Amino acid sequence: MNTATQTTLKQSRSIERLVQGVATSDGAGVSLTRVLTGKLQRRLDPFLMLDAFGSDDPDDYIAGFPDHPHRGFETITYMLSGRMRHRDSAGHEGLLENGGMQWMIAGRGVIHSEIPEQEDGLMEGFQLWLNLPAGNKMAVPWYKDFSSAEIPEYATAEGAAVRVIAGSSNGVAGAVTREVTEPVYLDIHLPAGAQFSTALPHTHNAFLYVYRGAVQVGGEQVDAQRMGILSNAPEADGVTIVAKEAARLILVAGKPLNEPIVQYGPFVMNMQEEIHQALDDYRSGRLA
Ligand code: FE
């Protein structure tokens, strides 16, 4: 693994608010925790949704997500454990497994299915929705699968191991770089006693979600299965995360679009009329 020297920050962001996810069910009956819900879309602009799924009970995941549409945003599916097969209306197919990631720009429209390809064992991961700027909502769809080996990683002298899914961290460029929203998406593994820092522009909205152990940011504790929304103080040039016990978390940040958000299920546009158009296109077979 590459090594990187972590930046020395002038000041770390602090935890503005802790959020507990909401247990829900989606697709054909997949149990998951919705961590970023509609109420937080404005505060965490450009992010629209974060679902965490994790279960070793096949009843919680086996039915998967049969054919469904998307329009107007990007989806990033990061698989910590398990296998998910996806197929879309354009004839693309791929298998997402242990440590891999799929980045999809739904743009003007994709109809796809996401179906587990295992009948037992642990299925764990995240799906994040990233908004598209108004001018790109009807872009040509695009997606790419990244195997675990294709996600850049680095280690620090302080013991952190970091996977850079998007953006860059401590000089290491991630698997995906996006213009406009400039998303940063890190999977951070910390041994007990480690301290980790990474720079973030203070204008980026940012949050972390702890999925193992617990961490502290500015003296505030964030336990497992909790999201910590990070403050946007202008004098803070990044975030410092302290792990008193071994911990794993994702850190997500992006530049807000400050555009109207109108969501109807899997369609996220700027105006109600565009939602009507999306529904009309979907029902008449013109979406994808
Ligand atoms: Fe989907």
Residues whose N, C-alpha, C, O or C-beta is under 5 A from the ligand:
A	BS01	FE	none
